[in-house]
Amino acid sequence: MTERTEPLAAGCAVVLVGTRLTEPVLPASALRLLRAAGAVFLAGDLPEETWLPLGVRPLPEDTDRLLDAAGVVPVVLIAADEAEPTAARLVKAGARVLRVIDPPGTRLLDAVAVMDRLRSPGGCPWDAEQTHQSLRQYLVEETYELLDAIEQGDRTAIREELGDVLLQVLFHARVAAEDEHDPFTVDEVAEGLVAKLVGRHPHVFADDAAVRDAATQEHRWEQLKQVEKQRESCVDGVALGQPAVALAAKLVQRASRAGLPADLLPASVGEADLGAALFHLAATAKLAGQDPEDELRAVANAFAANVRAAETAARRSGVDPAGMTAADWRRFWPR
């Protein structure tokens, strides 16, 4: 095959169709060009049965003929990928490239398709066996790994861990779609989320003068949520199985938003009231705008780092960390 180096006619183009949806999508910018084209050919990476009935010509075996035609009349090649051999050759020779501009979130369709493949016959045996119950531990683990990445400020890790948390959402939605009694799909999950976000932001999507700033928005959010879910108590819906410090903070947040005065919160009155004292500390922190769970975790992480540092210093001095005395710990403890 002879390599052509001369530029093609200005009207020649490669049109890349979008292939993420069930049906291929042509870029709107290509419509006028397709109408004016002297010849429209189909690249080898798209199915002929879909396109040939529409008047698209099959690609000639001798692509030099295509290049020759491109020098006389506007020629369009419809392809799925710019790397397809004929498409790549046309682009190298100077053809315009028109492509579908994907809106934000389009790659989520790829993620859904991969999840569907994994759970379908011929997919992954392990993925196919999972249930909502068996996946619970991974949801918790991935959430904590994301929290760690955020705390460390590691943006590469944050991006990766967000993907792992998203996987859990897609996994659970795919499992739910297979339920024989009450199935729902990932689209219904997204639909419910959109309805919730729109419904709880009337100051954005409607005319709600009740919201003036972030503080009134939080109060309005709780009001709308309580009406929407028909809750009888402001603390209904709080996950009681979450860590105790976080639970105390969440309960206080909900109650305070409902107008509960601070003097009604549990308070320590003696040395034996450890639980009340911990609750009081968590409540005080939350009311002051701090997150007691994060504050406690930061101290715990710092403590763990000091323990490791002392053990490392001991090893360097020839002392076995497993046999350190109280004096040894004090000797090697970071100053």
C-alpha positions as CSV (number, residue, x, y, z in Angstrom):
1,M,0.0,0.0,0.0
2,T,1.4,3.4,-1.0
3,E,1.7,6.0,1.7
4,R,-0.1,9.2,0.8
5,T,1.4,12.4,2.1
6,E,-0.7,15.0,0.2
7,P,-3.5,16.7,2.1
8,L,-7.0,15.6,1.5
9,A,-9.9,17.8,0.4
10,A,-11.0,20.2,3.0
11,G,-14.5,18.6,3.3
12,C,-13.1,15.1,4.0
13,A,-13.8,14.0,7.6
14,V,-13.8,11.1,10.0
15,V,-16.9,10.9,12.1
16,L,-16.5,9.0,15.3
17,V,-19.8,7.7,16.7
18,G,-20.6,7.4,20.4
19,T,-20.9,3.7,21.3
20,R,-21.7,3.7,25.0
21,L,-25.5,3.6,24.6
22,T,-27.5,0.7,23.2
23,E,-27.7,2.5,19.8
24,P,-24.7,4.4,18.2
25,V,-24.8,8.1,18.4
26,L,-23.7,10.5,15.7
27,P,-22.3,13.9,16.7
28,A,-24.8,16.7,15.8
29,S,-21.9,18.6,14.2
30,A,-21.6,15.9,11.5
31,L,-25.2,16.1,10.1
32,R,-24.6,18.9,7.6
33,L,-21.3,17.3,6.5
34,L,-23.0,13.9,6.0
35,R,-25.7,15.6,3.8
36,A,-23.1,17.3,1.6
37,A,-20.7,14.4,1.4
38,G,-20.1,12.8,-2.0
39,A,-19.5,9.4,-0.4
40,V,-20.0,8.0,3.0
41,F,-18.0,4.9,4.0
42,L,-18.1,2.5,6.9
43,A,-15.0,1.7,8.9
44,G,-14.3,-1.9,9.8
45,D,-15.0,-1.4,13.5
46,L,-18.7,-0.9,13.1
47,P,-21.4,-3.6,12.2
48,E,-22.4,-3.5,8.6
49,E,-25.9,-4.7,9.3
50,T,-26.6,-1.5,11.2
51,W,-25.2,1.0,8.8
52,L,-25.4,-0.3,5.2
53,P,-29.2,-0.2,5.1
54,L,-28.8,3.6,5.8
55,G,-26.9,4.1,2.5
56,V,-23.4,4.0,4.0
57,R,-21.0,2.2,1.6
58,P,-18.8,-0.7,2.7
59,L,-15.2,0.2,2.9
60,P,-13.3,-0.7,-0.3
61,E,-10.6,-3.2,0.0
62,D,-8.2,-0.9,-1.7
63,T,-8.2,2.2,0.6
64,D,-6.2,4.1,-2.0
65,R,-9.5,4.4,-3.9
66,L,-10.9,6.1,-0.8
67,L,-8.1,8.5,-0.7
68,D,-8.4,9.2,-4.5
69,A,-12.1,9.9,-4.0
70,A,-11.3,12.2,-1.1
71,G,-9.3,14.4,-3.5
72,V,-12.3,15.0,-5.7
73,V,-15.4,15.0,-3.5
74,P,-16.0,15.4,0.2
75,V,-15.6,11.9,1.7
76,V,-16.8,10.9,5.2
77,L,-15.7,7.8,7.0
78,I,-17.9,6.7,9.9
79,A,-15.9,4.8,12.6
80,A,-16.0,4.0,16.3
81,D,-12.4,4.6,17.1
82,E,-9.8,7.0,15.7
83,A,-7.3,4.2,15.9
84,E,-9.1,2.1,13.3
85,P,-6.6,1.7,10.5
86,T,-8.4,3.5,7.7
87,A,-9.6,6.2,10.1
88,A,-6.1,6.7,11.4
89,R,-4.8,6.9,7.8
90,L,-7.3,9.5,6.9
91,V,-6.6,11.6,10.0
92,K,-2.9,11.4,9.2
93,A,-3.6,12.6,5.7
94,G,-5.4,15.7,7.0
95,A,-9.1,14.7,7.5
96,R,-11.2,16.5,10.0
97,V,-12.3,14.6,13.0
98,L,-15.8,15.0,14.4
99,R,-16.7,13.2,17.6
100,V,-19.5,13.0,20.1
101,I,-18.8,15.2,23.1
102,D,-19.6,13.2,26.2
103,P,-21.2,15.0,29.0
104,P,-19.8,14.6,32.6
105,G,-20.7,11.2,34.0
106,T,-20.7,9.4,30.7
107,R,-18.0,7.0,31.8
108,L,-20.4,5.8,34.6
109,L,-22.2,3.9,31.8
110,D,-19.0,2.0,31.2
111,A,-18.8,1.1,34.9
112,V,-22.4,-0.1,34.9
113,A,-21.7,-2.2,31.8
114,V,-18.6,-3.8,33.4
115,M,-20.6,-4.6,36.5
116,D,-23.3,-6.2,34.4
117,R,-20.7,-8.3,32.6
118,L,-19.2,-9.5,35.9
119,R,-22.6,-10.6,37.3
120,S,-23.9,-12.1,34.0
121,P,-23.4,-15.8,32.8
122,G,-19.9,-16.2,31.7
123,G,-18.7,-13.4,34.1
124,C,-16.8,-13.7,37.4
125,P,-17.9,-16.7,39.6
126,W,-17.0,-14.8,42.8
127,D,-19.0,-11.7,41.8
128,A,-21.9,-13.8,40.8
129,E,-22.1,-15.3,44.3
130,Q,-22.2,-12.1,46.3
131,T,-25.3,-10.8,48.1
132,H,-26.2,-7.6,50.0
133,Q,-25.1,-9.3,53.2
134,S,-21.8,-10.6,51.9
135,L,-20.9,-7.2,50.6
136,R,-21.5,-5.3,53.8
137,Q,-17.9,-5.7,55.1
138,Y,-16.4,-4.3,51.9
139,L,-18.6,-1.3,52.0
140,V,-17.4,-0.5,55.5
141,E,-13.8,-1.2,54.6
142,E,-13.8,0.9,51.4
143,T,-15.4,3.8,53.2
144,Y,-12.8,3.8,55.9
145,E,-10.0,3.6,53.3
146,L,-11.5,6.6,51.6
147,L,-11.6,8.5,54.9
148,D,-7.9,7.6,55.4
149,A,-7.0,8.9,52.0
150,I,-8.9,12.2,52.6
151,E,-7.2,12.6,56.0
152,Q,-3.8,12.0,54.4
153,G,-4.6,14.5,51.6
154,D,-3.5,11.9,49.0
155,R,-5.4,12.9,45.9
156,T,-4.4,9.8,43.9
157,A,-5.6,7.6,46.7
158,I,-8.8,9.7,47.0
159,R,-9.6,9.1,43.4
160,E,-8.9,5.4,43.6
161,E,-10.9,5.0,46.8
162,L,-13.9,6.9,45.4
163,G,-13.9,4.4,42.6
164,D,-13.9,1.5,45.2
165,V,-16.9,3.1,47.0
166,L,-18.6,3.6,43.7
167,L,-18.1,-0.1,42.9
168,Q,-20.0,-0.9,46.1
169,V,-22.9,1.2,45.0
170,L,-22.9,-0.4,41.5
171,F,-22.5,-3.9,43.0
172,H,-25.5,-3.5,45.4
173,A,-27.7,-2.0,42.7
174,R,-26.9,-4.9,40.3
175,V,-27.7,-7.4,43.1
176,A,-30.9,-5.6,43.7
177,A,-31.9,-5.7,40.0
178,E,-31.8,-9.5,40.2
179,D,-34.2,-9.8,43.2
180,E,-37.2,-11.9,42.3
181,H,-39.6,-10.1,44.7
182,D,-38.7,-6.4,44.8
183,P,-36.1,-5.6,42.1
184,F,-34.8,-2.1,41.4
185,T,-32.1,-0.9,39.1
186,V,-29.2,1.5,39.2
187,D,-31.3,3.9,37.2
188,E,-33.9,3.9,39.9
189,V,-31.2,4.6,42.5
190,A,-30.1,7.6,40.5
191,E,-33.6,8.7,39.9
192,G,-34.3,8.6,43.6
193,L,-31.2,10.6,44.3
194,V,-32.1,13.3,41.7
195,A,-35.6,13.6,43.2
196,K,-34.2,13.9,46.7
197,L,-31.6,16.6,45.7
198,V,-34.1,18.6,43.8
199,G,-36.8,18.3,46.4
200,R,-34.5,19.3,49.3
201,H,-33.1,22.3,47.5
202,P,-36.2,24.3,46.7
203,H,-34.1,27.5,47.0
204,V,-32.1,26.3,43.9
205,F,-34.7,24.5,41.8
206,A,-37.8,26.5,43.0
207,D,-38.6,29.8,44.7
208,D,-38.0,29.1,48.4
209,A,-37.2,32.3,50.3
210,A,-36.8,30.4,53.6
211,V,-33.2,29.6,52.8
212,R,-30.8,32.6,53.2
213,D,-27.5,31.0,54.1
214,A,-25.9,27.6,54.8
215,A,-27.2,27.5,58.4
216,T,-30.9,28.0,57.3
217,Q,-30.3,25.5,54.5
218,E,-29.4,22.8,57.1
219,H,-32.5,23.6,59.1
220,R,-34.6,23.6,56.0
221,W,-33.1,20.3,54.9
222,E,-34.1,18.6,58.2
223,Q,-37.6,20.0,57.9
224,L,-38.1,18.8,54.4
225,K,-36.6,15.4,55.2
226,Q,-38.9,14.9,58.2
227,V,-42.0,15.8,56.1
228,E,-40.8,13.6,53.2
229,K,-40.1,10.5,55.3
230,Q,-43.1,11.1,57.6
231,R,-40.9,10.8,60.6
232,E,-42.3,11.2,64.1
233,S,-39.0,12.1,65.7
234,C,-36.1,14.3,64.7
235,V,-33.8,11.4,65.5
236,D,-35.6,8.9,63.4
237,G,-33.4,7.5,60.7
238,V,-30.1,7.9,62.6
239,A,-28.0,4.8,62.1
240,L,-27.7,3.5,65.7
241,G,-25.0,1.0,64.6
242,Q,-22.4,3.6,63.8
243,P,-19.4,4.3,66.1
244,A,-20.5,5.7,69.5
245,V,-18.8,9.1,69.3
246,A,-20.2,9.6,65.8
247,L,-23.6,8.5,67.0
248,A,-23.6,10.9,69.9
249,A,-22.6,13.8,67.6
250,K,-25.3,12.9,65.1
251,L,-28.1,12.7,67.7
252,V,-27.0,16.0,69.1
253,Q,-26.9,17.6,65.7
254,R,-30.4,16.4,64.8
255,A,-31.9,17.4,68.2
256,S,-30.2,20.8,68.3
257,R,-31.5,21.6,64.8
258,A,-35.0,20.8,66.1
259,G,-34.5,23.4,68.9
260,L,-33.5,21.2,71.8
261,P,-31.7,23.4,74.4
262,A,-28.1,22.3,75.4
263,D,-29.0,22.0,79.1
264,L,-31.1,18.9,78.3
265,L,-28.1,17.0,76.9
266,P,-26.6,14.2,79.1
267,A,-23.9,15.5,81.4
268,S,-21.5,13.9,83.8
269,V,-22.2,14.3,87.5
270,G,-19.7,11.9,89.0
271,E,-16.7,9.8,88.4
272,A,-18.9,6.8,87.5
273,D,-20.7,8.5,84.7
274,L,-18.1,7.7,82.0
275,G,-20.7,7.3,79.2
276,A,-22.3,10.6,80.1
277,A,-19.0,12.3,80.2
278,L,-18.0,11.0,76.7
279,F,-21.4,12.0,75.4
280,H,-21.0,15.4,76.9
281,L,-17.6,15.9,75.2
282,A,-18.9,14.7,71.9
283,A,-22.0,17.0,72.2
284,T,-19.9,20.0,73.2
285,A,-17.6,19.5,70.2
286,K,-20.4,19.1,67.7
287,L,-22.2,22.2,69.0
288,A,-18.9,24.1,68.6
289,G,-18.8,23.1,65.0
290,Q,-16.2,20.4,65.3
291,D,-16.4,16.7,64.4
292,P,-15.6,14.7,67.5
293,E,-15.1,11.5,65.5
294,D,-12.5,13.2,63.3
295,E,-10.9,14.9,66.3
296,L,-10.6,11.6,68.2
297,R,-9.3,9.8,65.1
298,A,-6.6,12.4,64.7
299,V,-5.4,12.0,68.2
300,A,-5.6,8.2,67.8
301,N,-3.5,8.3,64.6
302,A,-1.0,10.6,66.3
303,F,-0.8,8.1,69.3
304,A,-0.3,5.2,66.9
305,A,2.5,7.1,65.1
306,N,4.2,7.8,68.5
307,V,4.0,4.1,69.4
308,R,5.6,3.1,66.1
309,A,8.3,5.8,66.4
310,A,9.2,4.6,70.0
311,E,9.4,1.0,68.7
312,T,11.6,2.0,65.8
313,A,13.9,4.0,68.1
314,A,14.2,1.0,70.5
315,R,15.2,-1.4,67.7
316,R,17.9,1.1,66.5
317,S,19.2,1.0,70.1
318,G,19.2,-2.8,70.2
319,V,16.2,-3.1,72.4
320,D,13.4,-5.6,71.5
321,P,10.1,-3.6,71.5
322,A,8.2,-6.7,72.6
323,G,10.1,-6.6,75.9
324,M,10.2,-2.9,76.7
325,T,9.6,-1.8,80.3
326,A,7.7,1.4,81.3
327,A,11.1,3.1,81.6
328,D,12.1,2.0,78.1
329,W,8.8,3.4,76.7
330,R,9.5,6.7,78.4
331,R,13.1,6.7,77.1
332,F,12.2,6.2,73.5
333,W,8.9,8.1,73.4
334,P,9.0,11.0,70.9
335,R,9.6,14.3,72.5
